[in-house]
Amino acid sequence: MRSEFSRRGFLGGAGAAAAGITAGSMSAASAAGGAPRELPKGRSILPGDPRYQTLGQGFNQRWSSSPSYIRLVGNEADAVAELNRALDRGLRPTVRGGGHCYEGFVDNDRGVILDLSTMRGVAASTDKFGRPTYCVEGGATNWDVYTTLFREHAVTLPAGSCYSVGAGGHICGGGFGLLSRRHGLTVDHLVQVDVVTVRGGTAAVTAAHREDAKGSPEQDLFWAHTGGGGGNFGVVLRYHFAPDAPQPPPRVWLSSVAWPWEELLERSADFETLVRNFGTFMAEHSGPQESLYQGLFAILKLTHHSNGNVVLVSQWDGDDPAPLDSFVAAVEQGMATRSVVQTRAAGGLFLPYPEKRRQLPWFQATMTLNPSGDNRRGKYKSAYHREPFSPAQIATFRDWLTRDVEGADLSKTLVQIDSYGCRINTRRPEETAVPQRDSIMKLQYQTYWTDPAEDSDHLTYLRDFYRDVYRETGGVPEIDTATDGAYVNYPDVDLGTANQRDPAYPRLYYKDNYARLQRTKAYWDGEEVFHHAQSVRPAKA
């Protein structure tokens, strides 16, 4: 356990830092490394304030804390001043952006939470070289990004479908979404990040650009924010994206079909056929040279049988729906159970349409596909897959999804299998901090509940389920095998913590990129002002 720290002499720090490192706007002078021109503007929320309890808890109701105060950061000068104030007072700072918080990395008893949720600017801007960019402040949500970029500039970013997620944490973990097979990861379009870091015990601002001198600390800092994850290097004020950001398609087709569990249980071979077909299709149509199906994004939701339906949701950006229909036909080829119109929510997603597919304007489809769901308790795990599922893995999916746990409601438990690859896989593993650049599917294991009395049941169930699926590789999706690790934006403390001797998370999240992240950490935050249960640890001298 690390001790507390102060600005004048770091002594270590205890606990976990933010999953979404974000902050407010900054002036041109500070972007170039000068002092902020503006006066600090924000407000402190103290215990007893009616907002205190709400702002001390995020979307995931498992996590809450009792900080000394919560600072609603109003601008860049406020972010710098409040960080320095925390250091002077020996208070550990953590930072909240959107607040989805898969793990408790923002929990901060007796410290200070810097809440950036009011800093939501999205606008045309310039980088430190005076070239045009689109700028996203760290407190913006995905929805802020989509609405502003689309309405004012007719562009978008290939970010996530859950639009209440904070862009500040989403982007620095890599960011992917329904347009990523055609346009790559969110960070593939990033050109600059403006960050408050702490070196020598004092907070200062650095504008780190992808065109900074090769091998320079500034270029390393930029690179670290292309997949290094939140809570590791500093407080992100703004992200700058290239002016040739993707244009969204005018219209897309949404497809939503389901296979009733009741029938899948009667025809035991159909579940295996369904999952095998999906994996095989993705293996055949997710390579870097893929042309026809770049515009397809598909999500196969393998729900617990108590939900009632296994669901396939797809977005197709072509005007002709024939390739989409061919994809759905390929997925259910050889099954006796035929698909029906989806009739109930699956993992927070429900399309209330009477037909299996419908064409919509892209912006309307983006609203429709938002799967945020209700505030509740949740646990998550992830895996990258480079090959179709093995028969043993498919059998394990079926076994666990048809198990019941006495006293626990598993109807909101599922394995979500997202399509991946295509344009994502045109980058080299070391080009960004995201090293998984030849996968064809990304999996997210999810379970949701509301009663704290069910915590142990849900956590144990998902932990054992996940371990069983990957039992042939030591209980985790080992790298450079049929699988390729886990996604840093779906953090899972079961993969180890920073205080353990040899945790698995550095290898599974970052692969060979971890060494460079450690060197970057040592330079920009060697005293570990920013740290959490799965931090990047600084390289030793």
N, C-alpha and C positions, 0 to 999 in steps of 0.2 A: 504494500500500500504506500503510495506516494504521499508526502506531506504537502502543506500549503505553500504558496509562493507569494512574493511581493515584487513590485516593479523594480525595486533597487537591488534585488538579489534573489534570483529564483531558487526556491528550495524544493521544487517538485510540486505536484498537484494531485488531488485524489478524485476518483470517480470517472464519469464518462462525459464526453463533449457532444456537440451537436451533430445530428445527422445531416442537417441542411444549413451550411454556413453561408450566411447572406448578410447584406447591410444596405444602407441607403445610398443616395446619389452623391456624386463627388464633382468638384470643380475641375476645370482644365488644368489649373496649377497643380492640384494634388495628384492628378493623373500622371503628371510628369515628374512627380516626386516632391513637389513643393508643399508648403503648408496650406491647409484648407483656407479658402477665403471666407467661407460662410461661418456664421455663428452656430453653435450647437442648437439643435431644435428637436425636442422630444419630450417624453414625460415618463416619470417613474410610477409604477404601480406597487404599492406597499401592502403588506398583510393587513387585512381589514377592509381594503378597497373591494367593492362588489365585483370587480373584474379580476381580482387576484387569482381566485381558484380556477376560473375558466382559462386564463392565460397561462396558468401553471401546468395545464394538461393539453395534450395534443389530440389528434384524431383517434389514435389507438387508446382506448380507455384503460388499458393495462398500466399506463405510465402517467404518473403525476409526481410533483415535488413541491417543496416549500422553500423557495429561494429567499434570500434576504430582500430582494426586490426584483421586479421585472421592468426592464427599460424598453418602452416603445420607441425605437430609434427613429428619428425624424429626418436625418440627413447624414452626410459623410462626416462632417465635423463632430456630430453627436456620437457616431460610431467610434471615432478615434478617442474622443474625450471620455466616453463611458468605459471603453476598454482600459485606458490609462487609469481611470478612477478605480476600476476593479483591481487592477494590479497594485495600486497604491494601498488599497485597503486589505490586500491579501485575500480577495474574493475570487473564487474560480469562475471564469466566464464560460457560458455556453450560449449557443445561438439557435434561435428557432426561425425557420422560414415558413413553409407551408404547414408543418407540424404533423405529418402523417406518422413518422417515427415508428418504424417496424420494431426497433429495439429502443431501450430507454436511454439513448445517448444524449438526450437533452435534460434528463433528470438532474437536478442540481440543488439539493438541500443546502441552505445557508450560503449559496453563491449568488451569482447574478445571471439571469437569462436576458440576453439581448434579443428582443422580439422585433423582427424586421417586417412584419406583415403589413405595416402601413406604407412601406417603401416598394411600390408596385409599378413604377414607371416602365413603359415600353415605348420607344420612340426612335426615329431616325437620328443618327448622331455621327460622330467621327471618332476614329481611334487616335492614338497619341501621335501618329504621323500625319494627321489631318485628312485621312482618307475616309470615305463614307462607310458607315456601319449601321446595323440595327442594334440598339442597345436595350438590354433587359436588366432591370434592377433585381437584386437578389431576393427581395421580398415578393416579387410577382409570382402569380400562380400560372400554371399552364393555360388556364382560361384567359387570364390577362394577356398572355402572349398571343394566343390564337385570335382573340377578338380584335386586338389592336393591329397586329400585323396584317390580318386579312382585310379589315375594313379600311384601313388607311393606306396600305401599301400593296395589297393583293399578293402577299407572300405568307409563308408560314415556316415553322420548324418541324422536323420529323421527331417530335417529342411524344410523351405518353398520352394515353387515352383518358386517364383519370385527371380531370381538369382542376380539381382542388389541390393537387400536389404542388408544392412550392418549386418553382423553377430553380431557385438557388441551390437546393440539394440535388434535384433531379439532373441538372446539367453536369455538375462536376463529377457525378458518378458515371457519365457516359450518355445516358438518355436515349431511349428508343421508343418507337411507337408505330402506328399503323402505316406510315409513309416511309419507314426506314428501309424496307427491301428495295424501294426505288431510289431513295435519297440518302441512305446511310444513317449513321448515328447523329444525334444532335451535336455532339462535340466535333464531328467532322466538318462542321460549318463555323466553328468558333475561331476567332482571330485574336482576341485580346480578353484578358480578365484583369480587373482592378481589385486589388486585395489589400486589406489591412493586416499586416503581419507584426510580430513582436520580435525584434532583435535587440540585444543589449538592454532588455527590460523596458523598452519604450515602443509604443505602437506607432506605425508609420504606414503610408500608402505606397504601393508599387503597382504600376501598370505593366503587366507582363504580356508580351506579344509573341505570336508564333514566328515572327521575323526578327526577333532579337538575336544577337550574335550567337552562333552555334556554340553550345557548351557553356553559355553564360548562366549565372544563377537565375536571371530573369526568364530565359527561355525554359529552364527547368521548371520554374514556378508555373509558367503557362502550361507546359506539358502535363504537370501534375494535376491540373484541373480538367484534363481531358479524360477522366476516368479514375482518378485517385481517390475519389469519395469525399464526402463532407466531413468536417470536424478535424481536419488533419493539418492544414497549413495556415489558416487565417480566416478573416471575415471577408467574404466576397461582396464587393460593392456592386459591381456591374459586370455583365458579360456582353461582349461585342461580337456580332456575327457578320459574316461577309455580306456585301450588298447583293450578291447573286443568290440569296436565300431561295429555297424552292418555291415555285408557284403551285398551289394546291390544284387538283383537278376540279373543273367546274361542277361535275356531278360524279357520284359513285353509286355503285350497287351495294346494298346491304343484304346479306343472306343470313337467315337464322333458322336452323333446323334442329330437330331433337330426335333421339331414339329412347323410347320409354324403357326404364330399367326393368320393369315387369316383364317385358318381352325379351330383353337381353338376358335376364336370368333364366327364362325358359329355353332360350337357344344359346347355350353356353359358348359355342364357337363364334358367335357374332361379335362379342366384345373384343376378342382377340383379333378378328378380321378388321374391325373398325380401327383399332389403334395401330395395327400393322400397316394398313393402307395409308393412314395419315402420315406415318413416318416415312414410308416408301416414297410417297409423292413429294415430300419435302426434300428427301435425299436426291430426287431426280430433278428438282426445279428450284434449287436454292444456291447454286454455284455462282461465282462472280461473273460468269459470262451469260447467265440466264437473261433472256430477253422477254419472252412472252409473259411469264408470271412474276415479274418484278412488281407489278401493280396489285398483286394479291397479298392481303394480310389475313391470316386465319387463326382462330383460337378454338382449340378443342378443349372443352371443359368436361373433364372426367369427374363428375360429382359423386358424392356418397350416395348410395342407393336410396337413402331416405329422402333425398331431394326429388326423386321421381324421374328425371331425365338426364341423359348425357347430351350435351349441346355443342353444336358447331356454329360459330359466328364468323362471318367472313366479310371483308370489304374488298371490292374490286373496282379499280379506278378507270377501267375501260368503258366505252360507251356500249359496246356489244357484250351482252351478258353470257354469250356462248362459252367462253373459257371458264367463267365462274361455274356454269352448270356442269361443264366437263369435270371440273375439280370435285364438286360435290358428288357426282356420279362415281368418280374414281375412289373416293373415300368409302362409299358404301357398296362398292362392287363386291359381289360374292356373299352379301348378307341376306339372310331371310327376313330379318327385321328391317322394315322400310322407314325412312325418316318421315316425321310429321312436323307441322308448324310448332315452333316453340311456344309453350303455354305457361311457363312459370320462370321466375328468376333463377339464375344460376351464377353464383359468385358475384352478386350485386348487379348483374346485367339482365335486362329484360327488354325485348323489342315487341311492343304491343301491336303487331301487324298480323292481319289475317292470312297473308300469303308468305311463302317461303323466302321470297326476295322482293326488294323494292328499290327503285332508283330515287335518290335524293340529292339535293345540292350538297356539296362537300361540307359546308359549314353546318348545315342542319344535321347531317350524318354524324359530325363530330360531337354535337350536343347529344344526339341520341345514344351514342356509344359510351357516354360517361359512366364508368362503373364505380363511382366513389362509394355509394351505399351509405348506410347509417353509421354514426359514431358507435363503436362497439369494441370489444376486446378481440385481438387477433394475434396470430402467430404465423410466420412465413418461413419458407425455405426455397432454395432455387438450385437450378442446374442448367448448364449448357450441354446440349447433345450434338455430337458430330455425325452420328449414324442413326439409322432407324432403331427402334426399341427391340431388344432381344426377347425371345419367347418367355424367358424367365422374368424379365421386367414386366411384361404385359400381364403375366399370371399374378405377379405380386400386386400390380395395380388393382386387378379384379378382386384378389383376396382381401386386401385392406379396405377397399371401397364397399365391400359387402359385409364387413364386420360391424357389429354394434358395440357400444360401450354403455353399460347400464348407468342410467342417471345423467347421460350427456346427450345433448342434441347435436348431431353431426350433419344435419341437413344443409349447413352452410360450410361444409368441408369439401375440398376439391383439389385436383391437380389441374392447373391451367397450362396447356401446351401451346405456346405461341410460335408461329412461323418466324423464321430468322433467315439470315444470309443475304444472298444476292448482292446489292450494292454495299452492304455492311462488310462483306468479305473481300472487297477490293483493296482494303488497307492492310498494311503489314502489321504484325502484332506489336512492334515497338514504335509504330508511328504515333499512336496515342497511348495513353495509360491503360486503355481497354485492350487486353491482349487476345481476347477470344474473337478471332477473325476468320474462322472456318467452320463455325457451327451452323446447323440447319434448323435447330429448334431451341427455344429457351423455355424452361419449365419453372413455374411458381407453385409451390405447395402452400395451400392456404387453409386456415380454419378460423371461424368466427363464432363468437358466443357473447352473451351479455351477463351471465351470472358468474361472479368471482368464485363461487363454490365449484365451478366446473374447470377452473384453471388447470389443475393437475391432470384431469382426464384429457383435455385437448392437447396440452403440451406433450404428454407422454405418448398419446396416439400418433401425433404428427412426427415426433422424434423417431419412434420405432418404425413407422411406415417408411420414412425417408431412408433410414439405415438399412432396411430390408431391401429396398429397390436397388441400392448400391452395395449390397453385401459382397459382391465379387471384387470390388475395389476398395475394401476396407470400410464400407459404410458411408462413403462420401463420393461425389461425382469427380473422381480423380482426373487430373489434367492429362492431356495428350494421350487419351485412350478413346473409347467410344464416346466418352464425356469430356468436358473441358473446364471443370471448376464451377464456380458460383458467381452470382452477380452482386457486386458491392452495394448496389442500391436496394437490394433485398437482404439486408444484413441478418445474420443468424448467429447468435452467441454460442450455439451448440458446436460451431466450427472452431471454437477456441477463443481465448481472450488474450489481451496484451500482457497480462501478468503471468501467463503460463510459459513453461520452458520452450515448447515447440508447437505453437498453435498452428492449425491447418489453414486459417483464413488468409494469411499472406500469400500462400501458394495458390489457393483456390480462387481468390479474387484477382490476383495480380500476376501470377506466374513469374516469368523472368523479369518483368518490369519492376518488381518490388525493390530490387537493389537501387535503381535510380530514384525511386520514390524515397527510399531511406536517406540517400545522399541529399536530396532536396529538402527533406525534413530537417536534417542536421544543420543545413545552412539557414533556412528560414524560420525554423522553430525548434532549434536544438534543445531549448529548455522545456519543451513540451507544455507550453501554455495551453495549446489546443490538443486535447487528448480525450479518448473515450475507450470503451471496453475493447474495441477492435481498431485502435489507432495504427497508423504507420509509425513504427518506432524509428528514431533517428539512427543513422549509421554510427558505429563507434569509431572514434578517432584511432 
